Amino acid sequence: MAGAQPQQRRRCRFGALLASVFATVLLLFSPAAGAVEKGANRSSLLGQPRQWATGKDEGEILAEAEARGRGGEDSAAGEQGREFDSLDGMLQWAIGNSDPDKLREKAEEIERLSTDELLKRQLEIKELMEKLRMPSDAELMKIAIADLNNSSASLEDRKRALQELFVLVEPIDNANDLEKLGGLIPLIQELSNADEGIRTTSAWVLGKASQNNVLVQNQILTYGALERLVKMGYSSSEGEAAKALYAISSLIRDNEHGQVLFLSENGYAMLQHILSTASNSVRLQRKVVSLLAYVADFQLSTGKLHAPFLSNHHFIKSVVHMISAPDLDLQEKALLAVRSLLQLTSDDAADLQMFSGLDDSLEALRVQLDVLTSNDDRREYALEVEILRREVQIMFQQKFNEVRCCNIS
């Protein structure tokens, strides 16, 4: 009997604790259950319910309830609509805003329930807690992907799904799961959506997922996304073209196969188109020359000392012209691109002709930088750009001398 008494006390203690917990949930959160039921078929990254757990025993819970109960009605002010990170936090707030006497009465009522009734109440609590459970990233991704695959989904639902995927694919493990969950194909299909916002956000998601991720890069390239992204680069919408360039940069970075595909899709013609038509968009111009500088550097690092796009002299002249642009950041990016292009250029005099006008652009930039060095706020940055400008000037002069020597000999 002595051994049975502790067991009986533990069972009574558990029953009392369960009664207290259930009473709290029943008194304060039954309305919430109805609200969850209404929205049970949707999940969103905004305002997600939390997963709760607690290790408090009955004595602690009731003691704190009485302490909070004596705190007056003002303790509940401003507490409506708050979120809880755990069941402990939820119960502490709930009990603190409940009448301890009513809570005890409810607990005593539940203690008198039969085993079957108690089991039924336990299942009800379990069901409620399951409805309030925070979905995993994989579950949220599945819901978003299902919306994209649902032909009857509204435009707003599709936009919401894409926005949630953009957040969810940032961790590399989630990005790697996109293909497993069947998300890449619908994402790529959305690049052809009639709605510009859908196309733009889809490109944004693909760029985020493939950034520094060779596995996802190759998966997306296999599905032919690059062709659609290059077409988007011709868009008259600055936002759409910018997101297309972002996605392309993410796909071909450190990926030789991606760069070969970009060349086969005549991607450099798209870059030239942007430079020739987006004269009022410094944002797009920066993206183009940055992408070109990266591609040229990659060609150098892989030992390919002549790039096919160098044959497009008009394109190279457009990049050289950016050195005399009014935006200093664009000028710096253009200098970086020209430096790499000069290293790729052969000693053929015809190839060097595409850099005609470079001396004039470099001199105009020197004058501009001289003025900026007198400005304390821009002085340090201007000096850094001047160092780069001199490097390009010296490199161009050396290349010019090599060509002249070859012609003399």
Phi, psi and omega in degrees: 000324181298324179287335182281334184296314178299322179297318180295320180296320180297320180294318178296320180297318178296318179299318180295318179297314179300319179298318180296313180299313182295321179300317180296312180298316183296318184289322191248339189242003175299319175300324179296326180299320178296321180294320179296320181301321181295326182252021186294339183271002180237151171223143181218151176287344181266124176069039180289142172295157183261163173262130191245150175204149180215152177238012180289143174262176187300317182300314179297316183298311183290324179296316179291328177297316180294320180297317180289324180299327179283351183284352177089173184290336184294339182296340181269355185296135177076007184268354183293137174079011181284160178254154182236136180274347182205165176295326178301313179297320180297313183293321181298316179293316183297313182292322180295341180249021178244163176276115183303323180295316178295325179295318178295317180299317181293322178296319179295321177300317182290327178297336181274358180292151176288171180300317180294319179294320179295319179297319178299317179295322179299318179295323178296317179296316180300318180296318179297315182294327178293323179293329181269002183291141178287121180294152176285166177300319181297320179294319178295321178295320179299319180295315180296317180295322178299322178296321180292327180279348182274108183295338181267001179295141180290163178300321180294320178296322180292320178295317178298318180299318180293320179295322178291321178296324179301320178287319187289329185275001180297314174295136187298327179296320178293320178298321179293335181277349183305313181292318180299324182273002179077029185267338186291315183300309178297327177296315180292323178298327180291346176294343178255011181297147180292338182272126182299320181298321178295314180300314184296314182291325177299315178298322180297316180295315180297320178295318179295317183293326186267356184296120180055035183222095185297321181302308182289324176307308183294324178297314181293319180297325180297327181276004175077026182292332185298322179300316180291323180293321178297320177297321178296332179297339178275359184298145176283349178276123180299318181297316181293315180297322181296316180291327176296316178296322177298314181295318179298315179301318180294322184288323187259358180293126181055028181228100184297320178299320179297322180290324176296317179295321178299320178293318181294334177274007180058042182297331181289334174293325177294318178297318178296320179301317181295315181297327183274342183246339184260048183297337181263002183246093177296328180302311180291321179299319177300315181297320181294309183291329176294316179296318180296318179299318179296314181299317180296318178296322179294321176300318179295317183293334180265005176081010179268096188276007174217121182258140182302328184290349178291342179286347179271086185296325180296322179296313181297321178297326178295321179292317178302321181297332181295340180295332179260016178291159183285343182269121185294323179296318177296320179299317180297316180295323178293321177298318179297319179294315181295321179302315179291321180295322178297323179292332179276342185286140179283180179273011179286131182299327180295323179292324182289340181296335181291348177263015178299136184095352181295319179302315181295319180295320180293322179291318178298322178292323179300316179298317180297318181291327177300321179291319184291332181293342177277352178264115184302325183290329183250359188301310184298316180293319180298322179293322178296317179293325179296322177298317178294320180299316179296321179299316179294320180297315180296318180297318180294319179295320178295317179297320179296318179294323179296317180296318181294320179295321179295322181289324180292318182289000000 
